[in-house]
Amino acid sequence: MHIFLNGFRLRALGWPVCQALPHAFECFEDEVRVAEPFFAVLALLGQASLLRTHEIAKVRGVLRAMELVRAGGDIIPR
């Protein structure tokens, strides 16, 4: 988790940051499909430029929600 959250340090050096999102079987056990979206949040908070994932649809939803929050919009449509 520290690696994902500290990716911004490489960006400060002028390098783009690519993060491969793990399945983390040891943490999520049978719910491994939620691991990649969880780590996507951490990677985005660490300012990752590119995410490698197998759970494209789930991570895309996370990206959209975080973009709405960043833009100051509502996540829940009215």
Biopython code that builds the backbone (N, CA, C, O; Angstrom):
import numpy as np
from Bio.PDB.StructureBuilder import StructureBuilder

atoms = [
    (1, "MET", "N", (0.826, -1.189, 0.000)),
    (1, "MET", "CA", (0.000, 0.000, 0.000)),
    (1, "MET", "C", (0.866, 1.247, 0.000)),
    (1, "MET", "O", (0.523, 2.249, -0.626)),
    (2, "HIS", "N", (1.994, 1.182, 0.707)),
    (2, "HIS", "CA", (2.881, 2.346, 0.750)),
    (2, "HIS", "C", (3.454, 2.660, -0.632)),
    (2, "HIS", "O", (3.649, 3.826, -0.977)),
    (3, "ILE", "N", (3.720, 1.629, -1.412)),
    (3, "ILE", "CA", (4.259, 1.843, -2.760)),
    (3, "ILE", "C", (3.250, 2.588, -3.615)),
    (3, "ILE", "O", (3.615, 3.519, -4.333)),
    (4, "PHE", "N", (1.993, 2.193, -3.548)),
    (4, "PHE", "CA", (0.959, 2.858, -4.340)),
    (4, "PHE", "C", (0.775, 4.309, -3.907)),
    (4, "PHE", "O", (0.647, 5.201, -4.746)),
    (5, "LEU", "N", (0.761, 4.537, -2.622)),
    (5, "LEU", "CA", (0.523, 5.888, -2.112)),
    (5, "LEU", "C", (1.714, 6.825, -2.312)),
    (5, "LEU", "O", (1.547, 8.045, -2.315)),
    (6, "ASN", "N", (2.917, 6.265, -2.478)),
    (6, "ASN", "CA", (4.110, 7.098, -2.629)),
    (6, "ASN", "C", (4.591, 7.226, -4.067)),
    (6, "ASN", "O", (5.707, 7.689, -4.302)),
    (7, "GLY", "N", (3.777, 6.827, -5.022)),
    (7, "GLY", "CA", (4.146, 6.952, -6.427)),
    (7, "GLY", "C", (4.395, 8.388, -6.851)),
    (7, "GLY", "O", (5.139, 8.636, -7.799)),
    (8, "PHE", "N", (3.787, 9.323, -6.165)),
    (8, "PHE", "CA", (3.959, 10.739, -6.504)),
    (8, "PHE", "C", (5.418, 11.167, -6.413)),
    (8, "PHE", "O", (5.813, 12.142, -7.052)),
    (9, "ARG", "N", (6.214, 10.466, -5.641)),
    (9, "ARG", "CA", (7.634, 10.830, -5.500)),
    (9, "ARG", "C", (8.379, 10.660, -6.814)),
    (9, "ARG", "O", (9.282, 11.442, -7.111)),
    (10, "LEU", "N", (8.020, 9.656, -7.609)),
    (10, "LEU", "CA", (8.642, 9.483, -8.924)),
    (10, "LEU", "C", (8.166, 10.561, -9.890)),
    (10, "LEU", "O", (8.937, 11.031, -10.727)),
    (11, "ARG", "N", (6.915, 10.949, -9.780)),
    (11, "ARG", "CA", (6.402, 12.017, -10.651)),
    (11, "ARG", "C", (7.136, 13.318, -10.393)),
    (11, "ARG", "O", (7.340, 14.108, -11.315)),
    (12, "ALA", "N", (7.532, 13.550, -9.161)),
    (12, "ALA", "CA", (8.274, 14.772, -8.832)),
    (12, "ALA", "C", (9.621, 14.802, -9.550)),
    (12, "ALA", "O", (10.186, 15.873, -9.767)),
    (13, "LEU", "N", (10.139, 13.622, -9.919)),
    (13, "LEU", "CA", (11.394, 13.537, -10.657)),
    (13, "LEU", "C", (11.179, 13.654, -12.165)),
    (13, "LEU", "O", (12.135, 13.637, -12.941)),
    (14, "GLY", "N", (9.907, 13.774, -12.572)),
    (14, "GLY", "CA", (9.599, 13.913, -13.990)),
    (14, "GLY", "C", (9.292, 12.605, -14.701)),
    (14, "GLY", "O", (9.207, 12.578, -15.929)),
    (15, "TRP", "N", (9.124, 11.526, -13.955)),
    (15, "TRP", "CA", (8.839, 10.224, -14.547)),
    (15, "TRP", "C", (7.362, 9.875, -14.427)),
    (15, "TRP", "O", (6.771, 10.096, -13.370)),
    (16, "PRO", "N", (6.744, 9.334, -15.482)),
    (16, "PRO", "CA", (5.384, 8.822, -15.344)),
    (16, "PRO", "C", (5.411, 7.559, -14.492)),
    (16, "PRO", "O", (6.416, 6.849, -14.459)),
    (17, "VAL", "N", (4.335, 7.285, -13.821)),
    (17, "VAL", "CA", (4.270, 6.129, -12.919)),
    (17, "VAL", "C", (3.222, 5.150, -13.442)),
    (17, "VAL", "O", (2.065, 5.514, -13.652)),
    (18, "CYS", "N", (3.647, 3.900, -13.650)),
    (18, "CYS", "CA", (2.748, 2.820, -14.039)),
    (18, "CYS", "C", (2.631, 1.859, -12.856)),
    (18, "CYS", "O", (3.641, 1.426, -12.301)),
    (19, "GLN", "N", (1.419, 1.534, -12.481)),
    (19, "GLN", "CA", (1.193, 0.597, -11.379)),
    (19, "GLN", "C", (0.416, -0.611, -11.898)),
    (19, "GLN", "O", (-0.642, -0.460, -12.510)),
    (20, "ALA", "N", (0.942, -1.803, -11.654)),
    (20, "ALA", "CA", (0.218, -3.042, -11.932)),
    (20, "ALA", "C", (-0.584, -3.363, -10.678)),
    (20, "ALA", "O", (-0.024, -3.507, -9.591)),
    (21, "LEU", "N", (-1.878, -3.471, -10.834)),
    (21, "LEU", "CA", (-2.756, -3.674, -9.684)),
    (21, "LEU", "C", (-2.812, -5.154, -9.315)),
    (21, "LEU", "O", (-3.163, -5.983, -10.154)),
    (22, "PRO", "N", (-2.471, -5.498, -8.072)),
    (22, "PRO", "CA", (-2.419, -6.909, -7.667)),
    (22, "PRO", "C", (-3.791, -7.474, -7.318)),
    (22, "PRO", "O", (-4.744, -6.743, -7.051)),
    (23, "HIS", "N", (-3.853, -8.804, -7.331)),
    (23, "HIS", "CA", (-5.073, -9.497, -6.903)),
    (23, "HIS", "C", (-5.141, -9.607, -5.387)),
    (23, "HIS", "O", (-6.233, -9.635, -4.819)),
    (24, "ALA", "N", (-3.988, -9.671, -4.723)),
    (24, "ALA", "CA", (-3.870, -9.719, -3.261)),
    (24, "ALA", "C", (-4.719, -10.831, -2.650)),
    (24, "ALA", "O", (-5.576, -10.585, -1.801)),
    (25, "PHE", "N", (-4.464, -12.047, -3.098)),
    (25, "PHE", "CA", (-5.193, -13.203, -2.575)),
    (25, "PHE", "C", (-5.095, -13.294, -1.054)),
    (25, "PHE", "O", (-6.061, -13.658, -0.383)),
    (26, "GLU", "N", (-3.913, -12.958, -0.513)),
    (26, "GLU", "CA", (-3.713, -13.079, 0.932)),
    (26, "GLU", "C", (-4.555, -12.079, 1.726)),
    (26, "GLU", "O", (-4.832, -12.306, 2.904)),
    (27, "CYS", "N", (-4.956, -10.998, 1.108)),
    (27, "CYS", "CA", (-5.775, -9.989, 1.812)),
    (27, "CYS", "C", (-7.265, -10.165, 1.561)),
    (27, "CYS", "O", (-8.075, -10.006, 2.475)),
    (28, "PHE", "N", (-7.628, -10.493, 0.326)),
    (28, "PHE", "CA", (-9.041, -10.493, -0.060)),
    (28, "PHE", "C", (-9.641, -11.887, -0.191)),
    (28, "PHE", "O", (-10.852, -12.017, -0.365)),
    (29, "GLU", "N", (-8.825, -12.924, -0.113)),
    (29, "GLU", "CA", (-9.255, -14.321, -0.177)),
    (29, "GLU", "C", (-10.196, -14.574, -1.352)),
    (29, "GLU", "O", (-9.780, -14.419, -2.500)),
    (30, "ASP", "N", (-11.440, -14.955, -1.108)),
    (30, "ASP", "CA", (-12.380, -15.286, -2.187)),
    (30, "ASP", "C", (-12.898, -14.061, -2.929)),
    (30, "ASP", "O", (-13.501, -14.200, -3.993)),
    (31, "GLU", "N", (-12.681, -12.885, -2.401)),
    (31, "GLU", "CA", (-13.182, -11.650, -3.020)),
    (31, "GLU", "C", (-12.077, -10.926, -3.786)),
    (31, "GLU", "O", (-11.987, -9.700, -3.729)),
    (32, "VAL", "N", (-11.242, -11.668, -4.496)),
    (32, "VAL", "CA", (-10.096, -11.063, -5.179)),
    (32, "VAL", "C", (-10.503, -10.086, -6.274)),
    (32, "VAL", "O", (-9.697, -9.241, -6.663)),
    (33, "ARG", "N", (-11.707, -10.176, -6.772)),
    (33, "ARG", "CA", (-12.138, -9.268, -7.845)),
    (33, "ARG", "C", (-12.302, -7.838, -7.358)),
    (33, "ARG", "O", (-12.360, -6.914, -8.170)),
    (34, "VAL", "N", (-12.377, -7.638, -6.050)),
    (34, "VAL", "CA", (-12.465, -6.270, -5.525)),
    (34, "VAL", "C", (-11.081, -5.701, -5.204)),
    (34, "VAL", "O", (-10.956, -4.516, -4.896)),
    (35, "ALA", "N", (-10.053, -6.529, -5.274)),
    (35, "ALA", "CA", (-8.707, -6.072, -4.922)),
    (35, "ALA", "C", (-8.197, -5.013, -5.888)),
    (35, "ALA", "O", (-7.673, -3.988, -5.452)),
    (36, "GLU", "N", (-8.340, -5.238, -7.194)),
    (36, "GLU", "CA", (-7.806, -4.294, -8.157)),
    (36, "GLU", "C", (-8.472, -2.922, -8.074)),
    (36, "GLU", "O", (-7.759, -1.920, -8.127)),
    (37, "PRO", "N", (-9.784, -2.819, -7.947)),
    (37, "PRO", "CA", (-10.368, -1.487, -7.749)),
    (37, "PRO", "C", (-9.884, -0.822, -6.461)),
    (37, "PRO", "O", (-9.690, 0.394, -6.432)),
    (38, "PHE", "N", (-9.687, -1.594, -5.406)),
    (38, "PHE", "CA", (-9.169, -1.040, -4.156)),
    (38, "PHE", "C", (-7.779, -0.452, -4.368)),
    (38, "PHE", "O", (-7.507, 0.676, -3.956)),
    (39, "PHE", "N", (-6.897, -1.223, -5.015)),
    (39, "PHE", "CA", (-5.544, -0.738, -5.255)),
    (39, "PHE", "C", (-5.524, 0.382, -6.291)),
    (39, "PHE", "O", (-4.605, 1.201, -6.291)),
    (40, "ALA", "N", (-6.519, 0.433, -7.170)),
    (40, "ALA", "CA", (-6.612, 1.543, -8.123)),
    (40, "ALA", "C", (-6.807, 2.864, -7.384)),
    (40, "ALA", "O", (-6.217, 3.878, -7.757)),
    (41, "VAL", "N", (-7.627, 2.856, -6.346)),
    (41, "VAL", "CA", (-7.829, 4.072, -5.544)),
    (41, "VAL", "C", (-6.509, 4.519, -4.936)),
    (41, "VAL", "O", (-6.168, 5.700, -4.992)),
    (42, "LEU", "N", (-5.764, 3.587, -4.357)),
    (42, "LEU", "CA", (-4.478, 3.942, -3.755)),
    (42, "LEU", "C", (-3.501, 4.463, -4.806)),
    (42, "LEU", "O", (-2.797, 5.445, -4.570)),
    (43, "ALA", "N", (-3.459, 3.807, -5.964)),
    (43, "ALA", "CA", (-2.549, 4.243, -7.028)),
    (43, "ALA", "C", (-2.913, 5.628, -7.536)),
    (43, "ALA", "O", (-2.029, 6.438, -7.813)),
    (44, "LEU", "N", (-4.201, 5.909, -7.661)),
    (44, "LEU", "CA", (-4.621, 7.230, -8.120)),
    (44, "LEU", "C", (-4.338, 8.305, -7.079)),
    (44, "LEU", "O", (-3.987, 9.431, -7.428)),
    (45, "LEU", "N", (-4.488, 7.967, -5.819)),
    (45, "LEU", "CA", (-4.119, 8.919, -4.768)),
    (45, "LEU", "C", (-2.613, 9.192, -4.792)),
    (45, "LEU", "O", (-2.173, 10.284, -4.433)),
    (46, "GLY", "N", (-1.829, 8.204, -5.215)),
    (46, "GLY", "CA", (-0.390, 8.373, -5.361)),
    (46, "GLY", "C", (0.009, 8.964, -6.700)),
    (46, "GLY", "O", (1.196, 9.023, -7.022)),
    (47, "GLN", "N", (-0.975, 9.405, -7.490)),
    (47, "GLN", "CA", (-0.778, 10.099, -8.770)),
    (47, "GLN", "C", (-0.186, 9.208, -9.858)),
    (47, "GLN", "O", (0.659, 9.659, -10.633)),
    (48, "ALA", "N", (-0.616, 7.953, -9.926)),
    (48, "ALA", "CA", (-0.173, 7.060, -10.998)),
    (48, "ALA", "C", (-0.669, 7.581, -12.344)),
    (48, "ALA", "O", (-1.769, 8.125, -12.444)),
    (49, "SER", "N", (0.160, 7.409, -13.381)),
    (49, "SER", "CA", (-0.185, 7.852, -14.729)),
    (49, "SER", "C", (-0.905, 6.768, -15.521)),
    (49, "SER", "O", (-1.716, 7.065, -16.398)),
    (50, "LEU", "N", (-0.605, 5.511, -15.207)),
    (50, "LEU", "CA", (-1.112, 4.379, -15.962)),
    (50, "LEU", "C", (-1.368, 3.224, -15.006)),
    (50, "LEU", "O", (-0.550, 2.943, -14.130)),
    (51, "LEU", "N", (-2.508, 2.555, -15.175)),
    (51, "LEU", "CA", (-2.842, 1.401, -14.340)),
    (51, "LEU", "C", (-2.941, 0.161, -15.209)),
    (51, "LEU", "O", (-3.573, 0.191, -16.266)),
    (52, "ARG", "N", (-2.322, -0.927, -14.776)),
    (52, "ARG", "CA", (-2.448, -2.215, -15.457)),
    (52, "ARG", "C", (-3.411, -3.063, -14.634)),
    (52, "ARG", "O", (-3.193, -3.297, -13.445)),
    (53, "THR", "N", (-4.485, -3.522, -15.289)),
    (53, "THR", "CA", (-5.518, -4.260, -14.575)),
    (53, "THR", "C", (-6.152, -5.326, -15.460)),
    (53, "THR", "O", (-6.120, -5.233, -16.687)),
    (54, "HIS", "N", (-6.725, -6.338, -14.822)),
    (54, "HIS", "CA", (-7.537, -7.332, -15.508)),
    (54, "HIS", "C", (-9.017, -7.022, -15.307)),
    (54, "HIS", "O", (-9.863, -7.543, -16.034)),
    (55, "GLU", "N", (-9.330, -6.194, -14.347)),
    (55, "GLU", "CA", (-10.710, -5.838, -14.008)),
    (55, "GLU", "C", (-11.048, -4.470, -14.600)),
    (55, "GLU", "O", (-11.293, -3.512, -13.866)),
    (56, "ILE", "N", (-11.058, -4.387, -15.924)),
    (56, "ILE", "CA", (-11.193, -3.107, -16.608)),
    (56, "ILE", "C", (-12.492, -2.394, -16.243)),
    (56, "ILE", "O", (-12.469, -1.210, -15.908)),
    (57, "ALA", "N", (-13.610, -3.085, -16.302)),
    (57, "ALA", "CA", (-14.900, -2.439, -16.023)),
    (57, "ALA", "C", (-14.976, -1.916, -14.589)),
    (57, "ALA", "O", (-15.454, -0.806, -14.352)),
    (58, "LYS", "N", (-14.511, -2.707, -13.652)),
    (58, "LYS", "CA", (-14.559, -2.283, -12.240)),
    (58, "LYS", "C", (-13.633, -1.093, -11.982)),
    (58, "LYS", "O", (-14.009, -0.151, -11.285)),
    (59, "VAL", "N", (-12.435, -1.138, -12.538)),
    (59, "VAL", "CA", (-11.483, -0.044, -12.333)),
    (59, "VAL", "C", (-11.957, 1.212, -13.063)),
    (59, "VAL", "O", (-11.756, 2.320, -12.567)),
    (60, "ARG", "N", (-12.580, 1.060, -14.229)),
    (60, "ARG", "CA", (-13.128, 2.210, -14.956)),
    (60, "ARG", "C", (-14.183, 2.924, -14.108)),
    (60, "ARG", "O", (-14.231, 4.154, -14.085)),
    (61, "GLY", "N", (-15.017, 2.165, -13.420)),
    (61, "GLY", "CA", (-16.010, 2.772, -12.529)),
    (61, "GLY", "C", (-15.359, 3.565, -11.416)),
    (61, "GLY", "O", (-15.830, 4.648, -11.067)),
    (62, "VAL", "N", (-14.290, 3.042, -10.859)),
    (62, "VAL", "CA", (-13.540, 3.747, -9.815)),
    (62, "VAL", "C", (-12.950, 5.035, -10.377)),
    (62, "VAL", "O", (-13.019, 6.084, -9.736)),
    (63, "LEU", "N", (-12.365, 4.957, -11.581)),
    (63, "LEU", "CA", (-11.777, 6.137, -12.212)),
    (63, "LEU", "C", (-12.826, 7.227, -12.437)),
    (63, "LEU", "O", (-12.575, 8.403, -12.172)),
    (64, "ARG", "N", (-13.987, 6.832, -12.920)),
    (64, "ARG", "CA", (-15.053, 7.811, -13.160)),
    (64, "ARG", "C", (-15.522, 8.457, -11.864)),
    (64, "ARG", "O", (-15.727, 9.670, -11.811)),
    (65, "ALA", "N", (-15.692, 7.658, -10.826)),
    (65, "ALA", "CA", (-16.138, 8.207, -9.538)),
    (65, "ALA", "C", (-15.101, 9.166, -8.969)),
    (65, "ALA", "O", (-15.453, 10.233, -8.467)),
    (66, "MET", "N", (-13.830, 8.794, -9.042)),
    (66, "MET", "CA", (-12.787, 9.679, -8.511)),
    (66, "MET", "C", (-12.681, 10.960, -9.331)),
    (66, "MET", "O", (-12.406, 12.024, -8.777)),
    (67, "GLU", "N", (-12.892, 10.875, -10.632)),
    (67, "GLU", "CA", (-12.864, 12.076, -11.472)),
    (67, "GLU", "C", (-14.015, 13.007, -11.125)),
    (67, "GLU", "O", (-13.837, 14.225, -11.095)),
    (68, "LEU", "N", (-15.185, 12.453, -10.862)),
    (68, "LEU", "CA", (-16.327, 13.277, -10.447)),
    (68, "LEU", "C", (-16.050, 13.989, -9.131)),
    (68, "LEU", "O", (-16.371, 15.166, -8.970)),
    (69, "VAL", "N", (-15.457, 13.273, -8.203)),
    (69, "VAL", "CA", (-15.122, 13.877, -6.911)),
    (69, "VAL", "C", (-14.089, 14.988, -7.104)),
    (69, "VAL", "O", (-14.209, 16.066, -6.521)),
    (70, "ARG", "N", (-13.078, 14.715, -7.925)),
    (70, "ARG", "CA", (-12.020, 15.696, -8.181)),
    (70, "ARG", "C", (-12.600, 16.955, -8.855)),
    (70, "ARG", "O", (-12.155, 18.070, -8.586)),
    (71, "ALA", "N", (-13.591, 16.762, -9.728)),
    (71, "ALA", "CA", (-14.200, 17.886, -10.435)),
    (71, "ALA", "C", (-15.226, 18.620, -9.572)),
    (71, "ALA", "O", (-15.752, 19.655, -9.981)),
    (72, "GLY", "N", (-15.509, 18.094, -8.391)),
    (72, "GLY", "CA", (-16.466, 18.741, -7.508)),
    (72, "GLY", "C", (-17.919, 18.382, -7.788)),
    (72, "GLY", "O", (-18.832, 19.034, -7.281)),
    (73, "GLY", "N", (-18.134, 17.348, -8.593)),
    (73, "GLY", "CA", (-19.493, 16.925, -8.924)),
    (73, "GLY", "C", (-20.027, 15.895, -7.955)),
    (73, "GLY", "O", (-19.325, 15.434, -7.055)),
    (74, "ASP", "N", (-21.281, 15.545, -8.156)),
    (74, "ASP", "CA", (-21.926, 14.523, -7.338)),
    (74, "ASP", "C", (-21.697, 13.158, -7.970)),
    (74, "ASP", "O", (-21.764, 13.010, -9.190)),
    (75, "ILE", "N", (-21.429, 12.168, -7.138)),
    (75, "ILE", "CA", (-21.274, 10.799, -7.632)),
    (75, "ILE", "C", (-22.650, 10.210, -7.910)),
    (75, "ILE", "O", (-22.817, 9.463, -8.875)),
    (76, "ILE", "N", (-23.626, 10.531, -7.089)),
    (76, "ILE", "CA", (-24.979, 9.986, -7.228)),
    (76, "ILE", "C", (-25.816, 10.955, -8.076)),
    (76, "ILE", "O", (-26.017, 12.102, -7.675)),
    (77, "PRO", "N", (-26.309, 10.507, -9.247)),
    (77, "PRO", "CA", (-27.135, 11.408, -10.065)),
    (77, "PRO", "C", (-28.437, 11.736, -9.369)),
    (77, "PRO", "O", (-28.977, 10.930, -8.611)),
    (78, "ARG", "N", (-28.926, 12.912, -9.632)),
    (78, "ARG", "CA", (-30.195, 13.350, -9.007)),
    (78, "ARG", "C", (-31.368, 13.075, -9.890)),
    (78, "ARG", "O", (-32.502, 13.378, -9.522)),
]
sb = StructureBuilder()
sb.init_structure("model")
sb.init_model(0)
sb.init_chain("A")
sb.init_seg("    ")
for serial, (resi, resn, name, xyz) in enumerate(atoms, 1):
    if name == "N":
        sb.init_residue(resn, " ", resi, " ")
    sb.init_atom(name, np.array(xyz, "f"), 0.0, 1.0, " ", f" {name:<3s}", serial, name[0])
structure = sb.get_structure()
